[in-house]
Amino acid sequence: MAETGRVFIWVQHLLGIGHLMRAAHLARHLSAKGWQVDLATGGLPVENLDAGAARIHQLPPLKAADAAFSGLVDAEGKPPDEAFKRARREQLLRAFVMADPDILIVEHYPFGRRQLRFELDYLLAAAQHITARPMLCSSVRDILVERKPAREEETVAAIERFDSVLVHGDPALVPFEASFGAAERIKGKLVYTGYIGGTAPVRAPPPGIGDNEILVSAGGGAVGDRIGDAALDAAASLPHVRRWRILVGANAGPRLLRKLRARAPAWVTVEPARPDFRGLLARCAVSVSQAGYNTVVDVLAAGARPVLVPFAAGRETEQTLRAERLARKGLARVLPESALTPDRLAAFVAEALAMRRPLGKVKIDGEAETERVLAKALAERRGRAA
């Protein structure tokens, strides 16, 4: 029987919920395998978050002040004062001490989340100075945002106190050095797990819903608007080919939903995002979406043929790099946001229909591999202590 123990996971989402979803997937998997899991989350509460049997500790929430991550604000939009930071820090440390973990996993730090050092420095100091020091793991996605060389130097120095860096990606698709230039200097601590979320439970849509459709997922913001508009016009140019279904993300609000519905032809369904999204992906003919971590994992797990329109505003390079790597392996068609027009989208959808489905081409069992890595490290540590 595999080794199990106690795991404490810290995660902070600031704009989207991708970081939280990865942590929740991992917490659910570990707890189902018999681990005691505590998940401390510092972002805005997410309704119906499924972390399995893990104990969730909701810290006083903080979020990004704006899309440029210029600062932190609380749920009411106010910058946190020292009293707020102290209360949040104390709540986190109490939860950590009570959990008494064998392993502490800190999501995205020190590769990011520098604004949370007011609590992370205390958490890591507590972990390093208690009698039974837990193993310290940093947990990161496949691709980091653009970083300055000075920041990479700081990160390399900060990694010294960690036992390992769990990279939730597949090096055959995107090696960590593609977005972190100093990866070679911490190579001995890098552990690739594969992508997280690929083995999550799938809810099947009702019979007949979504069969052989063009499935478009349009999130919030300007890109979601443009994808939705382009998809409607592309569908209008191909009225007799097949049905289209456009899903509008919750963060887009009702405005986009009303706008798209008002001009949708009869063969296009426009509706809010659905909990059976991955089930729809498994049935669709082609998926049209952005190239965020969780969306790409959903697409790969379902074996959908993807047309990716990566978000690329400002200095954002993460989605473009991920999409380009998939295209290089023949696993996606990539339509740059700057080139998105109805005619080009219709052409890319037609090309995607001729693609082979990308099943099994990328490692997406990251939860299971992470558990294997943690269990092995814990068994070795206990063996040394015996």
N, C-alpha and C positions, 0 to 999 in steps of 0.2 A: 504493500500500500504506500502511495506517495506521501512524503513528509508534508505536514500542514503546520500552521502556526497562526500567529496574530499579526495582522497587517493594518497599518494606519496610512490612509491616503489623504493628502492635501491637494485640493484643486481650486483654481480661481478662473472663472470665465468672466470676460469683460464686455464683449459685444455679442458675438454668437455664442452658441452653447456647445461647440465642437469639443473643447477641452473637457467639459463636464461629462459629455456623453461617452468619451473614451474612458474616463475614470469610472463611470457608472457601469459600463460594459464589463470592465475588469473586476469591479467589486462584485457584480452579480455572479460572474463566473467563479471567482475564488470562493465566495460564500457557499455556492452550490456544491463545491468540491470539499467542503468541510472546514475551510479557513474561517477564523474570526476576523471580520473586516469592519473597520470604522472608516467612514468617508466624511471628511470635513470639507464643506463647500462654502466658498466665500462670495459667490455671485448672487444675482437675484434668484429667488426660489423658482424652480421649474415644476410646474404642475405635473403630477403623475410620473415623477422620475422613478425609473425602475432600476434599483440597485440591489435587487434580490433581498437576501436576508441581512445585508450589511446595515449597520447602524449609521444613520445619517446625522451629522452635526451641522446644522445650518448656522453659520456665523452671521453677525450683523452684515447685511449685504453691501457690497461695493460694486460699481460698474465704471466703465470708461466714460469720461466726460464728453467725448466726441469720437468720431471715426479716426481721428489722428492720434488717439491715445495720449492726449495732452495732459491728462491728470485723472485722478479718481474722484468720484462723487458717491454719495449714499443713495438710497432708493428715492429720496426726494430731490436729488440733484444738487445737494450741498457738499462741499469739500469736507472730508472727515477731519474733525479737530483731534487734539491729543486725547481727550476723554474717550472719544469714539474708538480710537486706535487702541488705547489701553484696555477698554472693555472687551474688544474683539480678541486682542492678544491673550488676555487672561482666560477667556472662554476656550480658545484653541488649546492653550497649554493644559487646562483642566481635562479636556477631552483626551488629549494625548497621554497624560499621566495615568488617567483611569484605564485607558486601553492597554497600557503596558505592552507595546507591540514588540515583536521580534524583528519586524521590518517596517521602515518608514519610507514611503514613496512620496516624493514631492514633484508634482506635475509642472513641467516647463521651467522650473528654476534650477540652476542659475542661468539658463539660456534666455530667459525672459522673466517677467514679473518683478523687475527691480523695484517697482513702486511699492511692493508688498514686503520689503525687507524689514519694515518696522515690526513685523510679526515672525517672518521666516528666520531672521537671525536668532531670535529667541528660541524658536522651535528647534532649530538645528543645534544650538548651544545646549538646550535641554537634552536632546538625543545623545550628544557626545559626552555629557558629563554625568549621566545617570549610571548606576553600577552595572546594570545589564544593558550595555549600549546596543541599540538595534542596528541592523544593517541599514545603510542609507543609500537609497536609489533615487536618481533623477529620472524623470519619465518625460520623453519628448516625442513629438510626431515626426514624420519622415522629413519635413522641410521646415526650416526656420525662415523668419523674415530677414530681409537684408540687414547686415550688421557691419558696424565700423570695426577696423582692426583693433582699436583700443578696447572695445567691448569684448572682443574675442579673447584678448589677453586676460581681462578680468574674469571671464568665464572659465578659462583654463585653470587659473589660480583657484577659483572657488570650487572646481570639481575635485580638488585634492582631498577634500573631506568626505567625498562620496565613495562608496564601494563600487558602484556601477552606474552606467547610464543606459537605461532601457530605451532603445530607439524603436518606436512602433511603426516600422516600415520594412520594406524588402530592398536590400542593397542591389539586387539584380535589376530593380526598377529605378530607384533613386538612392544612391549611396549618400551617407550623411555629409561627406565632404563637398557635395554639390551645393550645399547652402551654409556649411560651416567650415571655413578655410583651415581652421586649426584642428580639424578632426584627427589628423595623424598623431598629434601630441597627446591625445587622450584615447588612442586606439585600444589600449589595453583594458579600458573600462567600458567600451562600447559593446552592447549586446543587442543584436537585431532580433526582434520578436515576430516580425510580420505585422500586417495591419490589424488593428483592433476593431472589432465590430462585425467581422465577416461571418461569425457563427451565432449572431444574435437571433432570437426567435423571430419567425416570419408569420405574419397574419395574412391568411389567404383572403382575397376579395371574394365577394359573392360570385357564384358561377356565371360565366359569360362576361363579367365586367373586366374590361381592359384587354381582351384578347386581340392580339395583332395590331394594337394601336400605336400611334406616335405619342409617346408620353413626355410631356414638357413640364419640368419643375421650375417655376419662376419664383425666386425669393423676393425679398424686399429691396428697396433702394432702386437707383437708376438702372442698374443692370437687369434686375427682375422685370422692370417696366419694359425695357427694350426687348428682352427675350419674349415676353408675352405678346407684345405688339407684332414682332417679327413672325412669331409662330402663327398668329391669326392670319396674317397676310399670306404666309407660305401655305397654310392650309387652304385658303381661298383659291390659290393658284393650282391646287391639286385636289379638287373637290370629289373626284370619283375614285381616288386611289384607296384610301382607308380613313378610319376615324382618327381624330386627334383628341387628346385629353390634356388640359393645361391645369396644373395644380399651383395655387397661389399660396406662398408661405404666410404663416400667421403674422410675422413681423412686418409684412407689407400692408396690413390693415385692410379694411373693407373697400377703400377707394379703388385700388387696382382691380379687385374682384369685380366691382360694379362696372368699371370701365371696360374690362375685357368681355364681360358677359353681354354688355349692351351691343356689341358689334360682332359677336361670335356667330358664324353660320351654323346651320343645323347639324353638320357633321363634326362640330367641335364642342366638347364639354368643358366648361370652365368651373372649377370648384375649389374650395379650400384644400390645403394639404391634408392628406389622409394617413391614418395610422397603418394602413395596409400598403404603404408606398412600395416596400420591397416586393410584396406579392404582385403588385401591378408591374413592377420592373421585370419580374420573371415571365410575365405574359406578353409584354409589349414587343413590337417589332423594332423600334428604335427609341432610345432615351435621349432627350435634349435637356442639358442642365449646365450649371456652373461646375467647377472642378474642385470644390472643397473636399477636405479629407473624408468626412462621413458620407457625403454623396457618392464619391468615387468608390468607397468601400461597398456601399449598397449596390451600385451598378455592377461592380465586379462579382460580388457574391451572387447576384441574380443572373449573371451571364447575359446582361443586356448589351446591345450594340450601342455605344455611346457617341453622341455628338456633343463635344464639350465647348462651352463658351466661357473661358476662365475670367474671373474678376481680376481686373488689372488697373484699377484706379490708383492714382498717386504713385507710391513706390512699391505697391503690392506686386510681388513676383511669385509667391508660393503656388497659386493655382496655375499660373502659366507654366512653371517648371514641371509640375506634376502632370499636367495635360500633355505637354510636349514629350515627356518621357513615355507616356502611354502611346502616343501617336507613333513614336520611334519604334515601338515594339509591335505596331500594327493593331493595337487594342482599342483605338479611338480615332475619330476624326475630330480635329480641333479647328474651330472657327474663331479667330480673334475677335474680341469685343469691338475693336475699331473697324472691323470688316463686316459686322453683322448687318445684313439686309435680308428682306424676305426671300429674294431670289437665291441668294447664296445659301441661306438656311435650307431652302427646298432642295437645292443641289446636294448639299452635304448630307441631308437625310436620305436622299436617293443613293448616294455612295455608301452610306452606312448600312443600308439594307443588303448590300452585297458582301459585307464583312462576315468573317467567322465570329461566332460568339466567344468572348474572352474567358470562358470557364477554365479555372485551374492554372491560369498563366501567371498569377501573382499570389504570393503568400498572404492569406487573409485570416489565418487562424491565430491571431496574436494573443488572444486571451489564454489559449491552451499552452502556447509556447512560453508566455510570461510565467504562468503557473509552474511549468516544468523548470524554468530557470531559477525561480525563487525557491522551489522545493529542493533542488539540488544544492543551491548555495546554503540553505538552512541546514540540510543534512550534513554537509561538510563542516559547517561551523559547529554543530552539536557534536560531531565526531571529534573535532579538535579539542573541545572542552571536556570530553569524557575522560 
